[in-house]
Amino acid sequence: MSGKYTPKGPVGRVVHGFEETAIAVMLGLMTMLTFVNVILRYVFNSSLIWSLEIVLVLFTWLVLFGVSYAFKVTAHLGVDAITNLLPPGPRKVVALIAGVVCIAYALLLCKGAWDQWAPFADLPPTTGHWFPTGLDTQARGRSFFETDQIPMPEWLRFLEDWINYGERYSKLPRVVPYTILPIAAVLILFRICQAVLRVWNDESESLIVSHEAEDAIEDVAAMNRGD
């Protein structure tokens, strides 16, 4: 991480801490489940058949959650060989243009994420190819789709009445792991807007990690040399 981001105010620090904790918890759960399954398989000749699917879900959540987090801390890699040749004024303009493009992409991502997730929540997706022009109330619901192996927790049984017309789930419905799609898309849009605002306010020069990646590599090389 580039370390550029400093949370402001108590709310900012709480949200920042929550995001870092969520990422750490997901990594910890993935590691623990994988470790337990390896021990069960090679020592006890058994396995948790649902653990692999949970690890895949957690990995997906981690990636999507991490995209927005990386925008917040300016940790995305990028190519700045040309922009570094520009004076500060034009460099800022180029960074703002890149930010506008990223915002447009994030808006498209939000539409796509909603359209993908909504049928699994028994909600209508939007109409329109690029921009939402309405709601497709004739779209076929997919709320009955279940995961392959993940057991259905008892505390989520209320979903059966909410979105599955009272039908009982034998496995966890796919709407639960797919919920990360709209959440991550909105977070990405929000964090991109924050990053662009930092550039506008001259608090940051770029949306990407820039040359700090090279500095980090040089620091690690120096430590290995014992400098």
N, C-alpha and C positions, 0 to 999 in steps of 0.2 A: 504494500500500500504506500501511496506517496506521502501520506501524513499531512496533506494540506488542509484537510477539513477539521475544523474545530467547532464542536457544537456550542450554540449560543443559548444561554438561559437554562433554567431548570428543566423545562419541557424538552428542549433540544437535547440536553444530556440524557434524559430518561429515554427518549426515542432512540438516540444513538446507541445507548447501552442495550436496549431491547433488541435492536437489529444485530448487534455483535453477539449477544447471548443466543439469539435464535440460530444464527449461523453456527456457533460453537455447539449448540445442542444437536443440530442436525448432523454435523460431522461426528459428534460423539456417538449418537445413536447408530449411524451407519457403521462406524468402526466396531461398536459393541456387538451389533447383530451379525456382522461378518465374522468376527472373532468367535462368537458363540457357535455359529453354524459350522465353522471349520473344526472346532473342538468336537462337536457332536458327530460330525461326519467321520473324522479320522480316529477318534478315540472310542466312541460309542456306536459307530456304524448307524447313526440316525441323523435326522436333520429337521429343521423347522421349514417346512415347504413354503410357508408364506413370507419368510424373512427376505428372500431375494427380491420379491415384488415390492416389499416395503422399502428396501434399500434403493431400488430403482426410483420409487416415488420420492424418497428423501433426496436423492441425487438431483432429480429434476427440480424439486423445490429449491435446493441449494443453488443450482445454476441460475434459475430465474430470479431468485432473491438476491443473489450476488451481483447480477447485472445492474440493478438499481443501486445497490450499495457501492459498487465500483464507480458509478457516476458521482455519487455523493463525495467520495474521498479522492476523486480524480485519479483513479487507478487503471483506467482503460488504456491499453497501449495504442499508439498511433504513429504515423510518419509525419515528422515535422521538419524535414530537411529543407523544404522550400520556405515554409512560413518563418523559420528562424532567420532567414536572410532578409526578411522585411523589417522595417522600423516598427516601433511599438504601435503607432496609430493604425497602419494597414494590417498589422498582425491581429489587432483586436477586431477589426472589421471582418477579417477572414474567419476568426473564431466565432463571431456572432452569426455569420452566414452558416457556418457548420452547425451551430446550435439550432438555428431555425430549421435546417434540414432534418436534424435529429428529432426535433419536436414534431415535425410533420410525419416522420416515420413512426414515432411513438403513438401518435393519434391513430394511424392505420393499424398499429399493433393492438391498440385498445379495442378497435372494432373487431378485428380478427379474433382476439381472445374472447370477447363477449359472444360472438357468433359460434365459436367452438364450444364454449362452456354452457351457454343458455339451454340448449335442448336437454342436456343431462340434468338440469335443474328444473325441467318442465316449464321453461320460460321461452318466449319467442325471440329468435335471433333478429338482427336487423336486415332490412332489404338494402339494395344498392351494392354495386361492385366495389367502389373505392370509399364512398362516404355513405353513412346511414341515411336512408330516405324514409324510413318508417320501420314498422315491426311486422315480421312475417308470422302472423297468427295461424297460418295453415301448415307451418313446419311440423314435422313429426317429432314428438317428444322421444327422448332417449333415457328418461329417468329410471327405466327398469334395467339399464345396463349395469353389470356388476364387475368388480375386479375378479381376477382369476382365482386367487388363493387367500386374500386378506380376509380374516374373519370379521363379521359384523359386530361392532361393540354394542352392548345393550343400551348405553347412554345415547346412542344415535338412532334408536328405534323411532323417534319422533319423525324422522325423514320419511318413514313409510306412509304416514298420514299426510305429510306436507306435500310430497312430490310423487309418491308412487300409488296414490289412490287406495291406500290401506293394504296393498299387497306386501307380504313379508319378504325382506331381503335375506338371502342365505349367506351372501358375502357383502363386503363393503361396497356400496354403490360408487360408480366412477365419478359422480359429481363431487365427492369429497376430495380425492387427489387432484381433480381438474380445477378445483376452486382457486388454485394458485395462479391460473392463467389470467383472469381479470385482475386479481390483486397485484400480481407482478407487473402487468401492463400499466396499471395506474401508478404504481410506485416508480416505474421507469420514467413515465411522463413527468411525474412530480420532481424526481431527482434531476432530470435533464433541465427542466425549467429552473431549478435551483442553481445548477451549474452555469447555465447561460446568464442568470442574474448576477452571479459572482464575477463573470467576465465583464458584464455591463458596468458593474460597480468597481472595476479595477481591483478586485480582490483575488483574481486569478487571471493568468494569461492564456489559458487553454482549457479545453475539455478533456484532454488526455494527460497521461503521466509525463509526456515529453521526455527530456533527457535524463530525468531522475532515474529511469531504469538503468541507463548506462552507469550513472553514479553508484547505484546500488551494486551493480556487478563489479565495479572497480573496488568498492569497499570490501566486498566478500573476497575478491582476489587478494587485496592487501592483507586481510586477516589471515588468509591461508599462507601468505608469504611470511607472516609474522612481523609485518611492518608496524 
